[in-house]
Amino acid sequence: MGEMAKMPNNPSSAYEAGAGMERLLGLLGDFIIEFDACASTRDVYRKAVAIFLAWPEGMPLTTATLRLYKDNLLNRKLAANTVSTYLSATKQYLSYLVEKEVLPSNPAANLKRPRIPKHHLRDSLTRPGYCKLLLCLQGDSYTPSRQI
């Protein structure tokens, strides 16, 4: 990879009206290659960042734009986990661009993610569900050895 040209000190003017967004989309592949995570996480991050880069449609790359993006995700009734993941991916990508001296600062640095529930999102396994699971794992010959 060759040395990347430095962007102006004001990222909003550099990326106003979509100018430079194509370059940011082009750098997404490098970010994903360098991102130290399992393949499924890299796929999710690639999708999340691509959605963000396609979203602002001519808006400047600023903290205010990122807040609008967050509000847009929340208004679409996405799960808090999904919104948090999308924002984390975008924030990490923008940090990567700062590290590579493409952006002078990360406009998402102080963006807060939604709270994620600390409790289980699904009900626990019921006795019939547990028995069904064991039948799938051990075949039709399963006989419980004690009462649950």
trRosetta pair geometry for C-beta under 8 A, 3 or more apart (Angstrom, degrees):
i j d omega theta_ij theta_ji phi_ij phi_ji
1 4 8.0 -15 159 -45 109 90
1 30 6.9 73 -101 -123 146 134
4 27 8.0 35 -111 -101 146 129
4 100 5.7 42 31 157 148 103
4 101 6.4 160 78 77 107 88
4 102 5.6 -40 138 -79 146 87
6 101 5.3 -53 -104 155 85 107
6 102 7.7 -150 -131 -109 40 25
7 11 6.5 50 124 -104 138 73
7 14 4.8 41 -175 -135 114 165
7 20 7.3 67 -122 -139 125 150
7 101 7.9 174 13 151 79 61
7 102 5.7 51 -18 172 118 47
7 103 5.9 -10 45 -97 141 39
7 104 6.7 -122 78 -28 96 82
8 11 7.6 175 79 -76 78 35
8 13 6.2 -49 87 79 142 109
8 14 5.0 180 41 -67 99 108
8 104 7.8 -64 113 -25 38 124
9 104 5.2 39 -139 -44 51 166
10 13 4.4 45 102 15 116 108
10 14 6.7 160 92 -16 62 88
10 104 7.9 -5 -45 28 18 137
11 14 5.3 -58 -145 39 40 115
11 15 6.0 2 168 9 74 112
11 60 7.7 123 115 174 71 92
11 61 5.1 -75 144 85 108 107
11 62 7.2 160 89 -80 99 60
11 103 5.2 23 -98 -145 132 98
11 104 6.4 -148 -46 32 97 88
11 105 7.0 -126 -15 53 128 74
11 107 6.4 -129 78 -42 143 117
12 15 6.7 -76 -142 53 24 86
12 16 6.2 53 155 -63 64 91
12 60 3.6 34 -157 175 87 132
12 61 6.1 -155 -98 57 50 56
12 62 4.7 17 -88 -62 115 106
13 16 5.6 -21 -141 -15 33 120
13 60 7.3 1 -56 -130 29 122
14 19 6.9 -132 162 101 42 103
14 20 5.3 26 148 -18 84 164
14 61 7.5 -42 74 37 89 118
15 18 7.4 -24 -179 -145 68 8
15 19 6.1 -160 -135 74 29 69
15 20 4.6 -92 -98 67 73 121
15 21 6.1 95 -155 -58 100 77
15 24 7.4 25 -115 -26 128 135
15 60 6.0 115 85 -151 85 54
15 61 4.0 27 71 -3 149 112
16 19 6.1 8 65 29 58 108
16 58 7.7 17 171 -176 53 60
16 60 4.8 -13 -93 -90 72 90
17 58 4.8 -2 -132 -146 47 82
18 21 4.8 -66 -159 15 63 129
18 22 7.7 53 165 -25 91 83
18 56 7.8 174 -84 95 70 96
18 57 7.0 -16 -71 -158 112 32
18 58 5.1 -38 -29 -86 96 53
20 23 5.0 -48 -161 34 59 117
20 24 6.3 61 143 -22 78 98
20 61 8.0 -81 90 -9 121 134
21 24 5.4 -49 -149 35 39 113
21 25 6.4 42 151 -20 67 102
21 53 5.9 148 -171 -171 97 90
21 56 7.5 -154 -104 60 140 111
21 61 7.9 165 -86 -56 87 117
22 25 5.6 -52 -149 36 33 112
22 26 6.4 38 149 -22 64 105
23 26 5.4 -53 -151 35 33 116
23 27 6.5 29 152 -17 65 105
23 102 7.7 -172 132 -159 116 125
24 27 5.8 -56 -149 36 33 108
24 28 7.1 58 146 -45 60 88
24 53 5.7 -168 105 -124 114 124
24 61 8.0 146 -59 -86 160 151
24 97 7.0 -13 -127 -98 94 143
24 102 7.6 138 -99 148 76 141
25 28 5.6 -27 -163 -7 39 121
25 50 7.0 71 -134 -121 95 73
25 53 5.0 150 -80 146 89 154
26 29 7.1 -44 178 16 42 104
27 30 5.3 -49 -164 37 62 115
27 31 6.2 67 140 -25 79 101
27 96 8.0 172 143 117 116 115
27 97 6.8 94 111 -97 151 94
27 100 7.4 -176 -161 79 138 162
27 102 6.6 -25 -78 -80 173 168
28 31 5.5 -54 -151 35 36 115
28 32 6.3 34 154 -19 68 105
28 46 6.6 104 161 -138 114 73
28 49 5.5 168 -129 109 116 132
28 50 6.5 79 -160 -72 167 79
28 53 7.2 -97 -61 -17 133 155
28 93 7.0 -6 -116 -143 77 131
29 32 5.8 -55 -147 35 31 110
29 33 6.4 32 155 -20 65 105
30 33 5.7 -55 -149 35 32 112
30 34 6.3 15 159 -6 66 112
31 34 6.1 -70 -148 46 26 100
31 35 5.9 39 153 -42 66 107
31 45 8.0 -124 125 137 110 122
31 49 7.3 15 87 24 148 179
31 93 5.5 37 -169 -127 164 82
31 96 4.8 96 -119 121 107 166
32 35 5.4 -43 -140 17 30 120
32 42 5.2 98 -163 -169 92 103
32 45 6.6 166 -107 93 87 110
32 46 5.1 25 -95 -80 139 102
34 96 7.4 140 80 -140 128 127
35 41 7.9 -138 135 114 122 101
35 42 5.6 150 83 -110 123 92
35 45 6.3 -143 168 84 171 159
35 92 7.5 77 -120 138 115 132
35 96 7.9 -55 -76 -81 90 145
37 41 3.8 -90 151 89 129 132
37 42 5.5 163 78 -52 102 78
37 45 7.3 102 55 -9 150 138
38 41 5.0 91 58 10 75 104
38 42 7.1 -141 97 -6 37 90
39 42 5.6 -56 -147 37 32 112
39 43 6.4 36 154 -22 66 104
40 43 5.6 -50 -150 33 34 115
40 44 6.6 34 152 -18 64 103
41 44 5.7 -52 -149 36 35 111
41 45 6.3 32 153 -16 67 107
42 45 5.7 -56 -145 40 31 110
42 46 6.2 37 154 -25 65 104
43 46 5.7 -50 -146 32 29 113
43 47 6.5 27 155 -15 62 106
44 47 5.9 -58 -152 38 30 110
44 48 6.1 28 153 -20 66 110
44 85 6.4 -48 156 166 127 131
44 89 7.0 -140 123 -75 80 141
45 48 5.6 -54 -140 38 32 112
45 49 6.1 25 163 -14 67 107
45 89 4.2 -178 -134 -131 73 115
45 92 7.2 -47 -144 69 128 130
45 93 7.4 159 177 -55 103 106
46 49 6.4 -60 -146 39 23 103
46 50 6.2 22 156 -18 61 113
47 50 5.8 -61 -146 39 26 111
47 51 6.3 29 155 -22 64 106
48 51 5.8 -54 -152 32 29 112
48 52 6.7 26 152 -16 63 104
48 85 6.3 -132 -87 128 151 84
48 86 4.3 -163 -148 -124 112 63
48 89 3.7 91 89 63 137 154
48 90 6.5 -113 140 -42 102 79
49 52 5.6 -52 -150 37 36 111
49 53 6.2 33 154 -17 69 106
49 89 5.3 -122 -49 142 83 108
49 90 5.9 155 -105 -92 69 60
49 93 4.6 106 -115 -52 133 161
50 53 5.8 -54 -142 39 31 109
50 54 6.3 25 158 -14 64 110
51 54 6.0 -62 -147 41 27 106
51 55 6.2 39 153 -40 63 109
51 86 6.9 -54 72 -142 132 118
52 55 5.5 -53 -148 19 31 120
52 56 7.6 24 171 -24 63 93
52 69 6.1 42 -132 -161 90 149
52 86 7.1 149 -53 176 106 96
52 89 7.8 -178 -8 96 132 100
52 90 4.6 106 -55 -102 168 122
52 93 7.9 165 60 54 141 144
53 56 7.7 -51 -157 16 26 97
54 57 7.7 19 163 -57 50 81
55 69 5.8 96 111 -120 148 104
55 72 7.0 156 -167 88 134 159
56 59 3.7 -111 -178 48 102 105
56 60 7.9 -120 172 48 141 19
56 61 7.2 -162 16 -83 175 64
56 65 5.5 19 -119 -172 127 126
56 69 7.1 -50 -73 -72 86 112
59 62 8.0 -104 152 25 93 91
59 65 4.8 147 136 -122 123 122
59 68 7.4 -109 -171 66 165 146
60 65 6.0 -157 80 -41 59 136
61 65 6.2 -98 -128 56 26 150
61 103 7.7 -100 119 -115 139 129
61 107 5.9 175 149 10 76 151
62 65 4.8 106 52 3 71 99
62 66 7.2 -133 100 -1 43 86
62 107 5.3 -158 -161 -145 25 144
63 66 5.6 -55 -151 38 36 112
63 67 6.5 40 150 -22 67 101
63 107 4.6 -145 -59 -176 61 87
63 108 7.2 165 -113 -80 69 34
63 110 6.9 6 -133 56 133 98
63 111 6.9 -167 -148 -65 84 94
64 67 5.6 -50 -150 33 33 112
64 68 6.6 35 150 -18 64 102
65 68 5.6 -52 -152 36 34 113
65 69 6.4 39 147 -22 65 103
65 107 7.3 25 50 137 98 148
66 69 5.3 -47 -147 33 36 116
66 70 6.5 41 152 -21 65 100
66 90 7.2 165 -133 130 107 138
66 107 5.7 165 -16 122 131 102
66 108 5.0 -174 -139 -92 162 83
66 111 5.2 -84 132 -85 130 144
67 70 5.6 -49 -149 34 34 113
67 71 6.4 35 151 -17 65 104
67 111 6.9 -155 -74 -121 67 101
68 71 5.6 -53 -148 38 33 112
68 72 6.3 40 150 -25 65 104
69 72 5.5 -51 -150 32 31 116
69 73 6.6 32 152 -19 64 101
69 90 7.5 166 120 -142 150 176
70 73 5.8 -53 -153 34 32 110
70 74 6.4 27 152 -14 66 107
70 83 7.0 81 -152 -175 72 112
70 87 6.1 37 -102 -91 99 125
70 111 6.6 -179 -50 -170 141 118
70 114 7.9 161 -172 -39 107 92
71 74 5.7 -57 -146 41 32 110
71 75 6.0 32 155 -20 67 109
72 75 5.8 -56 -143 38 27 110
72 76 6.6 30 154 -23 61 105
73 76 5.9 -58 -156 30 31 112
73 78 5.4 -52 177 33 81 133
73 82 7.6 -158 -178 113 115 93
73 83 4.6 136 132 -120 127 96
73 86 5.9 -174 -119 73 152 149
73 87 7.5 -138 38 -49 163 95
74 77 7.9 46 169 -69 39 27
74 78 7.2 -91 -99 43 27 87
74 83 6.0 45 -73 -112 69 154
74 114 6.7 138 -94 -65 112 138
78 82 4.3 -105 166 86 112 130
78 83 5.2 137 92 -53 115 87
78 86 7.8 28 121 -3 160 138
79 82 4.6 95 59 3 82 103
79 83 7.1 -155 92 -3 43 85
80 83 5.8 -55 -145 40 33 110
80 84 6.0 36 155 -21 66 109
80 114 4.5 -124 -144 109 93 125
80 115 6.5 -35 -165 84 146 46
80 116 5.1 174 121 -103 117 59
80 117 6.9 120 52 -10 142 78
81 84 5.7 -57 -146 39 27 113
81 85 6.3 28 155 -20 63 107
81 116 5.7 76 -82 -128 69 115
81 121 7.9 -55 -22 -62 136 153
82 85 5.8 -56 -148 36 29 110
82 86 6.3 28 155 -18 65 106
83 86 5.8 -55 -147 37 31 111
83 87 6.2 25 156 -14 65 109
83 113 7.1 153 118 -162 87 84
83 114 5.2 41 91 15 130 126
84 87 5.9 -59 -146 41 28 107
84 88 6.1 30 155 -21 65 108
84 113 4.3 74 -125 178 81 128
84 114 5.8 -109 -62 52 90 80
84 116 5.7 -36 -23 -60 161 113
85 88 5.6 -53 -143 36 29 112
85 89 6.3 31 157 -20 64 105
86 89 5.9 -54 -149 34 28 111
86 90 6.4 24 154 -15 63 108
87 90 5.7 -55 -145 39 32 110
87 91 6.0 34 155 -21 67 109
87 108 7.3 179 -171 -163 81 128
87 111 6.3 -140 -168 123 118 125
87 113 4.9 174 81 -103 141 93
88 91 5.7 -56 -143 38 28 111
88 92 6.2 25 158 -16 65 108
88 113 6.6 9 -53 -84 84 144
89 92 6.0 -58 -147 38 27 107
89 93 6.3 28 154 -20 63 108
90 93 5.7 -55 -147 36 29 112
90 94 6.4 26 156 -15 65 107
90 108 5.9 163 118 -87 96 166
91 94 6.0 -57 -148 39 28 108
91 95 6.4 33 151 -20 63 106
91 106 7.0 67 -159 174 68 129
91 108 4.2 -138 -106 122 76 132
91 109 7.4 132 -151 -85 101 30
91 111 6.4 -147 -87 57 116 117
92 95 5.5 -51 -148 35 34 115
92 96 6.4 42 149 -24 64 101
93 96 5.4 -49 -153 30 34 117
93 97 6.7 34 148 -19 64 101
94 97 5.4 -47 -150 33 38 114
94 98 6.7 42 149 -20 64 99
94 103 6.5 -28 -166 42 78 159
94 106 4.5 115 126 -140 108 90
94 107 6.5 -97 -169 39 152 72
94 108 5.0 122 45 23 151 115
94 109 8.0 -118 107 -49 124 68
95 98 5.6 -50 -152 33 36 112
95 99 6.4 39 148 -20 66 104
95 106 5.2 1 -80 -90 61 145
95 108 8.0 -86 -39 68 81 106
95 109 7.8 110 -82 -90 91 80
96 99 5.5 -53 -150 36 32 115
96 100 6.3 20 154 -8 66 109
97 100 5.8 -58 -141 46 31 104
97 102 4.2 -77 -167 65 85 116
97 103 4.4 53 123 6 111 108
97 106 7.7 132 63 -97 93 80
98 101 7.5 31 180 -80 33 30
98 102 7.5 -83 -64 51 23 72
98 103 5.1 -54 -77 76 65 93
98 104 7.2 3 -126 127 86 12
98 105 6.2 33 -112 -133 125 18
98 106 5.1 -69 -34 -52 140 88
103 106 6.8 97 105 -82 134 48
103 107 7.8 -93 180 -12 144 87
105 109 7.0 -60 169 -19 91 135
106 109 4.2 111 87 -53 104 93
108 111 4.5 -46 -160 9 69 130
113 116 7.9 -5 128 -32 114 96
117 121 6.6 123 72 -81 129 83
120 123 7.6 122 113 -96 123 12
120 124 7.0 76 87 -65 165 73
123 126 7.6 16 127 -45 119 90
125 129 4.7 -138 -164 98 79 123
125 130 5.1 102 141 -66 118 84
125 133 7.1 -26 -155 -11 139 145
126 129 4.4 94 52 9 77 107
126 130 6.8 -135 95 -9 39 87
127 130 5.5 -51 -144 33 31 115
127 131 6.5 30 157 -17 64 103
127 148 6.2 171 -125 87 107 125
128 131 5.8 -53 -147 37 33 110
128 132 6.3 35 153 -20 65 107
129 132 5.6 -53 -146 37 32 113
129 133 6.3 36 153 -22 64 105
130 133 5.7 -53 -150 34 30 113
130 134 6.5 28 153 -17 63 105
130 148 7.4 -74 97 82 151 172
131 134 5.7 -54 -149 37 33 110
131 135 6.4 36 152 -21 65 104
131 144 7.5 -58 -113 -54 98 120
132 135 5.7 -52 -150 33 32 113
132 136 6.6 33 151 -19 63 104
133 136 5.7 -55 -154 34 33 112
133 137 6.4 25 153 -15 66 109
134 137 5.6 -59 -145 40 34 109
134 138 5.8 -10 170 16 71 114
134 142 5.3 164 137 175 102 164
134 144 7.9 72 105 -80 164 84
135 138 6.8 -74 -128 55 21 81
135 139 7.3 -70 -172 108 56 14
135 140 6.6 32 -160 -101 97 44
135 142 5.5 -135 -96 34 56 133
137 142 8.0 66 70 -70 80 144
138 141 7.0 -103 138 65 96 75
138 142 4.3 97 86 -73 127 113
139 142 6.7 148 71 -29 57 87
144 147 7.3 89 128 -86 134 33
144 148 7.2 -95 -158 -20 145 98
